[in-house]
Amino acid sequence: MNHYVTGLCLTLSIITGFSSSSNAQTFKSTENLTQLLELYSSQGCSSCPPAEHWVSKQLDNPGLWQDFIPVVFHVDYWNYLGWKDPFSLSQYSQRQRTYHSQGGFSSVYTPGMLVNGKEWRGWYRGNSLPGSDLNPGVLTAVLNNSNLLVNYSQKTPLNLNVALLGFGIKTNVQHGENAGRTFIENFIVVDKQTVYSKDGQWNLSVKTSSKFRAERYALAIWINSDDYLQPIQVTGGWIKP
């Protein structure tokens, strides 16, 4: 653990009672923007598997976790076709609708992809992810068992989002447009919480596993203003087994 994070843990342990241990993990962005790649998908949508396959291929991208972090939200508005997507939640559908109202999406559809809060369709053309020259500052998170301590270098009121991502989750789809298909999916949001802070510091309890049988888990951690979903800075990575 570097001197910055050690000092952070020591200072906040005095303030909050947080104590570090040998199990602690540190996730830290650079000053440069780490981009959040959001895919809105559904197991009930026949057009979605190619998009999820493209996202899964990013596991081999050397920029993963530092340059960009993908998250896959499963919406619930395809469930009426006879297959209830086990990962779908109404709040993920509402998140996409809110993005639409804020200008991030041109319409509400699947598969819909955003890069740093802006609609991006280049994935199906084989394009590289768009770059960014933004320098929003450093976002640091220390995970100690189920306790997460987060600090942002800019002391300002913000929302913290923490998503637990599942990898290698297998589903046999029995109804709907994808009936008879077996999916093995990655970067699936299996839990998410949002916490507000006035000073760029958070101390919260998070889940590090779920009811879904995942081969492994990771955390995606990002901040945004209270009234606008576009991410400001992002960090995350694999959770130790």
C-alpha atoms as one frame of an Amber mdcrd trajectory, in Angstrom:
protein
   0.000   0.000   0.000   1.451   3.380  -0.981   2.014   6.289   1.420  -1.038
   8.189   0.166  -3.447   5.329   0.848  -1.744   4.427   4.134  -2.211   7.994
   5.305  -5.791   8.001   4.102  -6.583   4.811   6.016  -4.874   6.070   9.164
  -6.634   9.429   9.119 -10.076   8.029   8.447  -9.642   5.160  10.875  -9.348
   7.793  13.591 -12.423   9.603  12.312 -14.681   6.654  11.446 -13.301   3.662
  13.292 -12.245   1.978  10.046  -9.214  -0.269  10.553  -7.076  -1.657   7.768
  -5.954  -5.283   7.573  -3.855  -7.544   5.386  -7.051  -8.347   3.457  -7.523
  -4.743   2.362  -7.563  -3.952  -1.361  -6.979  -0.566  -2.922  -8.601   0.681
  -6.123  -7.264   3.979  -7.415  -7.739   6.013 -10.568  -5.150   8.352 -12.034
  -5.725  12.089 -12.464  -6.987  11.265 -15.967 -10.561  10.165 -16.578 -11.302
   6.464 -16.339 -14.327   6.041 -18.587 -17.466   4.184 -17.510 -18.828   1.985
 -20.296 -22.512   1.227 -19.658 -24.447  -1.393 -21.619 -28.225  -1.640 -21.214
 -29.234  -5.155 -22.154 -31.724  -7.980 -21.610 -31.780 -11.753 -21.934 -35.187
 -11.304 -23.579 -33.781  -9.217 -26.461 -32.504 -11.108 -29.527 -30.254  -8.172
 -30.518 -28.413  -8.059 -27.194 -26.102 -11.123 -27.281 -23.661  -9.558 -29.820
 -23.304  -6.466 -27.615 -22.692  -8.555 -24.502 -20.160 -10.643 -26.432 -18.331
  -7.442 -27.411 -18.254  -6.306 -23.781 -16.980  -9.720 -22.643 -14.068  -9.427
 -25.083 -12.888  -6.393 -23.126 -11.606  -8.824 -20.492  -8.531  -9.115 -22.714
  -8.144  -5.359 -23.199  -5.009  -4.058 -21.395  -6.841  -0.817 -20.589  -9.430
  -2.585 -18.436  -9.845  -1.071 -14.934  -7.529   1.864 -15.641  -8.678   3.394
 -18.943 -12.263   2.155 -18.817 -14.618  -0.036 -16.780 -17.662  -1.768 -18.339
 -20.911  -2.387 -16.469 -23.953  -4.217 -17.881 -27.381  -3.184 -16.600 -30.228
  -5.579 -17.429 -33.535  -3.753 -17.921 -36.954  -5.231 -17.179 -39.056  -3.925
 -20.086 -38.470  -7.096 -22.147 -39.778  -9.413 -19.422 -43.342  -9.320 -20.821
 -42.291 -11.679 -23.648 -42.341 -14.654 -21.287 -38.794 -14.709 -19.911 -38.071
 -12.825 -16.685 -34.428 -11.841 -16.903 -32.951 -12.783 -13.506 -30.618  -9.761
 -13.543 -33.267  -7.220 -14.536 -34.496  -4.500 -12.186 -36.951  -1.678 -12.747
 -34.422   0.830 -11.379 -32.006  -0.063 -14.182 -34.750   0.652 -16.732 -35.438
   3.940 -14.963 -31.729   4.771 -15.015 -31.763   4.411 -18.810 -34.902   6.570
 -19.073 -33.259   9.231 -16.930 -30.226   9.201 -19.218 -32.621   9.689 -22.145
 -34.258  12.676 -20.425 -30.794  14.149 -19.751 -29.699  13.746 -23.374 -27.391
  10.757 -22.941 -29.551   8.447 -25.064 -31.455   9.406 -28.222 -34.163   6.883
 -27.231 -34.718   4.017 -24.792 -33.646   0.758 -26.437 -31.494  -2.352 -26.132
 -28.687  -2.939 -26.671 -27.887   0.635 -25.719 -24.338   1.650 -24.873 -22.895
   4.747 -23.229 -19.294   5.867 -22.849 -18.946   8.330 -19.997 -22.653   9.147
 -20.148 -22.842   9.665 -23.922 -24.471   7.305 -26.425 -21.938   5.285 -28.418
 -22.724   2.855 -31.250 -19.201   2.282 -32.489 -18.956  -1.156 -30.865 -20.864
  -2.883 -33.690 -18.625  -1.229 -36.305 -15.529  -2.542 -34.564 -14.411   0.955
 -33.557 -12.060   1.567 -30.661 -13.442   3.258 -27.576 -13.415   7.047 -27.880
 -10.675   8.719 -25.894 -10.887  11.527 -23.364  -8.543  14.343 -22.329 -10.411
  15.157 -19.095  -8.493  15.264 -15.806 -11.121  15.062 -13.052  -8.774  14.044
 -10.225  -8.064  10.920  -8.210 -10.750   8.590  -6.860  -9.460   6.093  -4.276
 -11.321   3.203  -2.623 -10.068   0.798   0.042 -12.020  -2.444   0.460 -11.506
  -4.202   3.794 -13.718  -7.304   3.911 -17.169  -5.757   3.330 -16.238  -2.212
   4.374 -15.486   0.294   1.617 -13.726   3.579   2.324 -13.777   6.033  -0.599
 -12.049   9.373  -1.036 -12.191  11.861  -3.916  -9.527  14.516  -4.323 -12.134
  17.245  -4.939 -14.055  18.020  -1.741 -17.506  18.632  -3.179 -21.050  17.213
  -2.735 -21.419  14.115  -4.920 -23.145  10.756  -5.273 -21.022   7.632  -4.949
 -22.142   4.589  -6.954 -20.868   1.115  -6.117 -21.788  -1.783  -8.424 -20.955
  -5.415  -7.747 -20.161  -7.111 -11.069 -20.533 -10.843 -11.716 -18.458 -12.782
 -14.267 -18.947 -16.141 -15.966 -22.603 -16.404 -14.918 -24.416 -19.108 -16.875
 -28.115 -18.898 -17.755 -30.274 -21.289 -19.780 -32.976 -19.120 -21.344 -36.206
 -21.073 -21.789 -38.679 -18.505 -23.154 -38.817 -15.257 -25.111 -36.791 -14.200
 -28.146 -33.704 -16.115 -26.985 -35.479 -19.326 -25.973 -33.163 -22.351 -26.071
 -29.962 -20.347 -25.832 -27.346 -20.601 -23.070 -25.557 -17.420 -22.063 -22.313
 -17.013 -20.124 -22.229 -13.326 -19.217 -19.678 -10.930 -17.747 -19.632  -7.481
 -16.134 -23.244  -8.021 -15.010 -24.452  -5.621 -12.320 -25.773  -7.952  -9.617
 -25.962  -5.320  -6.873 -25.758  -1.520  -6.791 -26.040   1.224  -4.228 -25.767
   5.010  -4.315 -24.641   7.105  -1.343 -24.475  10.897  -1.093 -21.643  12.819
   0.567 -21.024  16.519   1.073 -17.241  16.289   1.310 -15.960  13.642  -1.113
 -15.563  10.940   1.555 -17.651   7.816   2.057 -17.582   4.880   4.466 -20.089
   2.139   3.680 -20.761  -1.579   3.741 -20.844  -3.349   0.366 -21.584  -6.822
  -0.958 -18.673  -8.829  -2.333 -20.716 -11.805  -3.606 -24.298 -12.519  -4.666
 -26.944 -15.216  -5.027 -25.825 -15.744  -8.624 -23.181 -18.400  -9.242 -20.405
 -16.239 -10.607 -16.867 -17.426 -11.308 -15.536 -14.173  -9.854 -16.600 -10.678
  -8.839 -15.374  -7.115  -9.273 -16.380  -3.652  -8.114 -17.119  -0.636 -10.287
 -17.029   2.599  -8.288 -17.929   6.002  -9.711 -19.121   9.448  -8.721 -21.584
  11.870 -10.270 -23.392  15.064  -9.314 -26.669  14.788  -7.452 -28.764  15.880
 -10.428 -26.850  14.466 -13.425 -25.954  10.827 -14.124 -22.855  11.415 -16.248
 -19.852   9.944 -14.374 -17.148  12.314 -13.138 -14.481   9.747 -12.208 -14.367
   5.948 -12.002 -12.258   3.239 -10.377 -12.610  -0.449  -9.608 -11.163  -3.888
 -10.140 -11.263  -7.547  -9.186 -12.270  -8.594  -5.690  -9.834 -11.008  -4.089
 -11.290 -14.536  -3.815
